[in-house]
Amino acid sequence: MMKTYPRSVFGIPMIIQYVGNQYIVEVSDLGIITKSENKGRAIRDVFDRVREYLITRPIEPKVIKDHDFHQNVQIRMFKANQVLTRLGFTIITDEVTENDMSLIEDICNSIDINKLSNPEKQDIEDKLANIFSVYVMSPANRALNMNSLIMKAEHINKFSHLIEQANMSLFRGEFISTIMILIPVIEGVLLSLYGFDSSSNKPNDNQLLNKWAELEYDRSSKQLPHPFMLDEYIRAFIDIWQHTVFNKHQTAKDNSFFNRHYISHLMGEGNFYTRNNAYKMVLLVDLLAYVMAICHGQHHRFSYNTKEKSYIQRCEYYKYLALDMHNYANYYSLMREHLYYEKDV
């Protein structure tokens, strides 16, 4: 019998053991036990069971000694995400102020997501997007995430030049470009994490999500967000990807056309390129960056030196783009910083 690092869901410990040839994941407080030869699959089954549990019964997590603050943050995130992820949004706690978190909670607590009409959903999305706009449309935040996370963390750094281009489109108000660039980037990061190359069979969606679910906190660094945060980031991404972005394209309208099949294969009139959907895509990529950085000990956002020339130049250029000013010299200077950018193009 082998135990692995504990995980948590809704503030409740999730104990993982490897017995024989199976992973056993137990949430004893809820009487939930799942088994699978694949660790990620067993963890995802727990997430599904907890979601089902909540439909008919409330959960009151026990306070874990010495972890009550971060446990409470995870619980608040989990509760809000029951609405947010259904709409394609997600929370990164280090980026949201306490005041904004309270506004988000008020919105999420005031509605029944299962009973909203499409016009009502649109109104809720607009309110949420307005709150997230301060973070998403901040040149300083975009530049900081690029320099401290996206360009440094494994798997996502392969696509940093594409994310850079998406940021530039975002500040120019070109939401079509932002969304079309970032949709394949998300799948590309998951494929890289899985270890896919052109000589092997392409993994299916479940295989990609299983690999994602089994990611673990890098305990070698003291500069990382708390493990409670990581666990909810991992779960929230699965919720969005599995039940919204990668759901059947027939559900596209119900999900404000925020659907990978609908977008990538243009299964409709093209009414996916809204401001709100561009914001959702940016937040989802940020979530990927945080998780990749936390799990590979490459999270430098808290300690990043904002006096570095690259950050200052990037931040200023984003500001110019927002003012409808474009400088090709600055554009190529920034693009050439990326590891996988073809410099001779």
C-alpha positions as CSV (number, residue, x, y, z in Angstrom):
1,M,0.0,0.0,0.0
2,M,1.3,3.4,-1.0
3,K,-0.1,6.8,0.1
4,T,0.3,9.9,-2.1
5,Y,0.0,13.5,-1.1
6,P,-3.5,14.3,0.2
7,R,-5.8,16.4,-2.0
8,S,-8.9,18.3,-1.0
9,V,-12.3,19.1,-2.5
10,F,-14.7,21.7,-1.0
11,G,-12.3,22.0,1.9
12,I,-12.5,18.2,2.7
13,P,-9.5,16.0,2.6
14,M,-9.3,13.5,-0.3
15,I,-7.0,10.6,0.8
16,I,-5.3,8.8,-2.1
17,Q,-3.8,5.3,-1.8
18,Y,-2.4,2.8,-4.3
19,V,-3.4,-0.7,-3.5
20,G,-2.6,-3.6,-5.8
21,N,-3.0,-2.2,-9.2
22,Q,-5.7,0.4,-8.3
23,Y,-5.8,3.9,-6.9
24,I,-8.3,4.3,-4.1
25,V,-9.5,7.8,-3.4
26,E,-11.6,8.4,-0.3
27,V,-13.5,11.4,1.0
28,S,-14.5,9.8,4.4
29,D,-16.6,12.8,5.6
30,L,-18.9,12.2,2.7
31,G,-18.7,8.4,2.5
32,I,-17.3,8.6,-1.0
33,I,-14.8,6.0,-2.3
34,T,-13.7,5.7,-5.9
35,K,-11.3,3.2,-7.5
36,S,-9.5,3.1,-10.8
37,E,-6.3,1.8,-12.3
38,N,-5.8,5.5,-13.4
39,K,-5.2,8.0,-10.6
40,G,-6.6,10.9,-12.6
41,R,-9.8,9.0,-13.4
42,A,-10.3,8.1,-9.7
43,I,-9.9,11.8,-8.7
44,R,-12.3,12.9,-11.5
45,D,-14.9,10.4,-10.3
46,V,-14.7,12.0,-6.8
47,F,-15.3,15.4,-8.3
48,D,-18.4,14.0,-10.1
49,R,-19.7,12.2,-6.9
50,V,-19.3,15.4,-4.9
51,R,-21.2,17.3,-7.5
52,E,-24.0,14.7,-7.3
53,Y,-23.9,14.8,-3.5
54,L,-24.5,18.5,-3.4
55,I,-27.7,18.2,-5.5
56,T,-29.6,16.7,-2.6
57,R,-27.6,17.3,0.5
58,P,-25.6,20.3,2.0
59,I,-22.0,19.8,3.0
60,E,-20.5,21.3,6.1
61,P,-16.8,20.7,6.0
62,K,-14.9,20.2,9.3
63,V,-12.3,22.9,10.0
64,I,-8.8,21.5,9.5
65,K,-6.4,22.7,12.3
66,D,-3.8,25.2,11.0
67,H,-5.4,25.3,7.6
68,D,-8.7,27.1,8.4
69,F,-7.9,30.3,6.4
70,H,-7.0,28.5,3.1
71,Q,-9.6,25.9,3.6
72,N,-12.2,28.6,3.9
73,V,-10.9,30.2,0.7
74,Q,-11.2,26.9,-1.2
75,I,-14.8,26.5,0.1
76,R,-15.7,30.0,-1.1
77,M,-14.1,29.3,-4.5
78,F,-15.9,26.0,-4.8
79,K,-19.3,27.5,-4.0
80,A,-18.9,30.4,-6.4
81,N,-17.6,28.0,-9.1
82,Q,-20.8,26.0,-9.1
83,V,-22.2,29.0,-11.0
84,L,-19.1,30.4,-12.6
85,T,-17.8,27.3,-14.3
86,R,-21.2,26.6,-15.8
87,L,-20.9,30.0,-17.5
88,G,-17.2,29.5,-18.5
89,F,-15.7,31.8,-15.9
90,T,-13.3,30.9,-13.1
91,I,-11.7,32.6,-10.1
92,I,-8.0,32.9,-9.5
93,T,-7.9,34.0,-5.9
94,D,-4.6,35.8,-6.1
95,E,-6.0,38.1,-8.8
96,V,-9.4,38.9,-7.2
97,T,-9.7,41.5,-4.5
98,E,-11.8,40.7,-1.4
99,N,-14.4,43.3,-2.5
100,D,-14.7,41.7,-6.0
101,M,-14.9,38.3,-4.5
102,S,-17.8,39.4,-2.4
103,L,-19.6,40.9,-5.4
104,I,-19.1,37.6,-7.3
105,E,-20.4,35.6,-4.4
106,D,-23.5,37.9,-4.2
107,I,-24.3,37.3,-7.8
108,C,-23.7,33.5,-7.6
109,N,-25.8,33.2,-4.4
110,S,-28.7,35.2,-5.9
111,I,-29.5,32.8,-8.8
112,D,-30.4,29.2,-9.6
113,I,-28.2,28.5,-12.6
114,N,-30.4,25.6,-13.6
115,K,-33.5,27.9,-14.0
116,L,-32.0,30.9,-15.9
117,S,-33.3,31.7,-19.3
118,N,-30.7,32.7,-22.0
119,P,-31.4,36.4,-21.6
120,E,-31.0,36.1,-17.8
121,K,-27.8,34.2,-18.3
122,Q,-26.5,37.0,-20.6
123,D,-27.3,39.6,-17.9
124,I,-25.4,37.6,-15.3
125,E,-22.5,37.1,-17.7
126,D,-22.3,40.8,-18.3
127,K,-22.2,41.6,-14.6
128,L,-19.4,39.0,-14.0
129,A,-17.4,40.2,-17.0
130,N,-17.6,43.7,-15.7
131,I,-16.0,42.6,-12.4
132,F,-13.3,40.5,-14.1
133,S,-12.6,43.3,-16.6
134,V,-10.4,45.2,-14.1
135,Y,-8.1,42.2,-14.0
136,V,-8.3,40.9,-17.5
137,M,-7.9,44.3,-19.2
138,S,-5.0,45.4,-17.0
139,P,-1.8,45.9,-19.0
140,A,0.2,45.4,-15.8
141,N,-1.6,42.1,-15.0
142,R,-1.2,40.8,-18.5
143,A,2.5,41.7,-18.6
144,L,3.1,40.3,-15.1
145,N,1.5,36.9,-15.9
146,M,3.4,36.7,-19.2
147,N,6.8,37.5,-17.7
148,S,6.4,35.6,-14.4
149,L,4.3,32.6,-15.3
150,I,3.6,32.0,-19.0
151,M,7.1,32.4,-20.4
152,K,8.6,30.4,-17.6
153,A,6.4,27.4,-16.8
154,E,6.8,24.1,-18.6
155,H,4.3,23.1,-21.3
156,I,2.6,26.5,-21.5
157,N,5.9,28.3,-22.4
158,K,5.8,26.5,-25.7
159,F,2.8,28.6,-26.7
160,S,3.8,31.9,-25.0
161,H,4.3,33.6,-28.3
162,L,0.7,32.7,-29.3
163,I,-0.7,34.0,-26.0
164,E,1.3,37.2,-26.5
165,Q,-0.4,37.7,-29.8
166,A,-3.8,37.0,-28.2
167,N,-3.0,39.6,-25.5
168,M,-2.2,42.1,-28.2
169,S,-5.5,41.4,-30.0
170,L,-7.3,41.7,-26.7
171,F,-6.1,45.2,-26.1
172,R,-7.0,46.2,-29.6
173,G,-10.5,44.9,-29.0
174,E,-10.1,42.2,-31.6
175,F,-12.0,39.5,-29.6
176,I,-12.3,37.2,-32.6
177,S,-8.5,36.9,-32.8
178,T,-8.2,36.4,-29.0
179,I,-10.6,33.5,-28.9
180,M,-9.4,31.8,-32.1
181,I,-5.8,31.9,-30.9
182,L,-6.4,30.7,-27.4
183,I,-8.8,27.8,-28.1
184,P,-6.0,25.6,-29.6
185,V,-3.5,26.8,-27.1
186,I,-5.4,25.2,-24.3
187,E,-5.6,21.9,-26.0
188,G,-1.9,22.2,-26.9
189,V,-0.9,22.7,-23.3
190,L,-2.9,19.6,-22.3
191,L,-1.3,17.6,-25.1
192,S,2.2,18.7,-24.1
193,L,1.5,17.8,-20.4
194,Y,0.3,14.3,-21.6
195,G,3.6,13.9,-23.5
196,F,2.0,13.6,-26.9
197,D,4.2,13.7,-30.0
198,S,3.4,13.1,-33.7
199,S,4.8,9.6,-33.5
200,S,2.1,8.4,-31.1
201,N,-1.7,8.2,-31.2
202,K,-3.4,11.4,-30.1
203,P,-5.0,11.0,-26.7
204,N,-8.7,11.6,-26.3
205,D,-10.3,14.2,-24.1
206,N,-10.7,11.9,-21.1
207,Q,-7.1,10.9,-21.2
208,L,-6.0,14.5,-21.3
209,L,-8.2,15.4,-18.3
210,N,-7.1,12.3,-16.3
211,K,-3.5,13.5,-16.7
212,W,-4.5,17.0,-15.6
213,A,-6.4,15.7,-12.6
214,E,-3.4,13.8,-11.2
215,L,-1.1,16.8,-11.1
216,E,0.4,17.4,-7.7
217,Y,1.7,20.4,-5.8
218,D,5.4,21.1,-6.0
219,R,6.5,21.1,-2.3
220,S,10.0,22.2,-3.0
221,S,9.2,25.9,-3.2
222,K,7.9,28.3,-0.5
223,Q,6.8,30.9,-3.1
224,L,3.7,29.0,-4.3
225,P,0.0,29.5,-3.7
226,H,-1.4,27.1,-1.1
227,P,-2.3,23.5,-2.1
228,F,-5.9,24.2,-1.3
229,M,-5.9,26.8,-4.1
230,L,-4.3,24.4,-6.6
231,D,-6.8,21.6,-5.9
232,E,-9.7,23.9,-6.7
233,Y,-8.0,25.3,-9.8
234,I,-7.6,21.8,-11.1
235,R,-11.2,20.9,-10.4
236,A,-12.6,24.1,-11.8
237,F,-10.7,23.7,-15.1
238,I,-12.2,20.1,-15.5
239,D,-15.6,21.6,-14.9
240,I,-15.2,24.2,-17.6
241,W,-13.4,22.0,-20.1
242,Q,-15.6,18.9,-19.7
243,H,-19.0,20.5,-19.2
244,T,-18.8,23.7,-21.2
245,V,-16.0,24.1,-23.6
246,F,-15.7,20.5,-24.7
247,N,-19.4,19.6,-24.3
248,K,-21.4,18.6,-27.4
249,H,-21.8,21.5,-29.9
250,Q,-25.6,21.3,-29.6
251,T,-25.2,23.0,-26.2
252,A,-23.3,25.9,-27.6
253,K,-26.2,28.3,-27.5
254,D,-27.0,27.4,-23.8
255,N,-23.3,28.1,-23.0
256,S,-23.2,31.5,-24.8
257,F,-21.5,29.7,-27.7
258,F,-18.4,29.2,-25.5
259,N,-17.8,25.8,-27.0
260,R,-14.6,24.4,-28.6
261,H,-16.4,22.4,-31.3
262,Y,-18.6,25.3,-32.2
263,I,-15.6,27.7,-32.4
264,S,-13.0,25.5,-34.0
265,H,-15.2,24.0,-36.6
266,L,-17.4,27.1,-37.1
267,M,-20.7,25.3,-36.4
268,G,-22.9,28.3,-36.7
269,E,-23.0,32.0,-37.5
270,G,-19.9,32.8,-35.6
271,N,-21.5,34.5,-32.6
272,F,-18.9,33.2,-30.2
273,Y,-16.6,36.2,-30.4
274,T,-18.1,38.3,-27.7
275,R,-16.2,40.4,-25.1
276,N,-17.4,38.0,-22.4
277,N,-16.1,34.9,-24.2
278,A,-12.7,36.5,-24.8
279,Y,-12.5,37.3,-21.1
280,K,-13.4,33.7,-20.2
281,M,-10.6,32.4,-22.5
282,V,-8.0,34.7,-21.0
283,L,-9.0,33.6,-17.5
284,L,-8.8,29.9,-18.5
285,V,-5.3,30.4,-19.9
286,D,-4.3,32.2,-16.8
287,L,-5.6,29.2,-14.8
288,L,-3.5,26.9,-16.9
289,A,-0.4,29.1,-16.3
290,Y,-1.0,29.1,-12.5
291,V,-1.4,25.3,-12.4
292,M,1.6,24.6,-14.6
293,A,3.8,26.9,-12.6
294,I,2.6,25.6,-9.2
295,C,3.1,22.0,-10.2
296,H,6.6,22.5,-11.7
297,G,8.0,24.8,-9.0
298,Q,8.1,27.7,-11.6
299,H,5.7,30.1,-10.0
300,H,7.5,33.5,-9.9
301,R,4.6,35.9,-9.8
302,F,4.9,36.8,-6.1
303,S,8.7,37.5,-6.3
304,Y,8.9,38.9,-9.8
305,N,11.0,42.1,-10.2
306,T,8.7,44.5,-12.0
307,K,11.7,46.8,-12.7
308,E,13.0,44.4,-15.3
309,K,13.2,45.9,-18.8
310,S,11.2,43.2,-20.5
311,Y,8.2,43.6,-18.1
312,I,8.2,47.4,-18.4
313,Q,8.4,47.3,-22.2
314,R,5.6,44.8,-22.4
315,C,3.3,46.7,-20.0
316,E,3.9,50.0,-21.9
317,Y,3.2,48.3,-25.2
318,Y,-0.1,46.9,-24.0
319,K,-1.1,50.3,-22.8
320,Y,-0.3,51.8,-26.3
321,L,-2.4,49.1,-28.0
322,A,-5.3,50.0,-25.7
323,L,-4.9,53.5,-27.0
324,D,-5.0,52.3,-30.6
325,M,-1.2,52.9,-31.0
326,H,0.9,50.2,-32.7
327,N,4.7,50.1,-33.1
328,Y,6.1,47.2,-35.2
329,A,9.6,47.6,-33.7
330,N,8.2,47.0,-30.2
331,Y,6.1,44.2,-31.5
332,Y,9.0,42.2,-32.9
333,S,11.2,43.0,-30.0
334,L,8.7,41.4,-27.6
335,M,7.9,38.4,-29.9
336,R,11.6,37.5,-30.2
337,E,11.7,37.0,-26.4
338,H,9.6,33.8,-26.8
339,L,11.4,30.5,-26.8
340,Y,9.4,29.0,-29.7
341,Y,8.8,32.0,-31.8
342,E,10.3,31.6,-35.3
343,K,12.4,34.7,-35.4
344,D,13.0,34.7,-39.2
345,V,9.3,34.8,-40.1
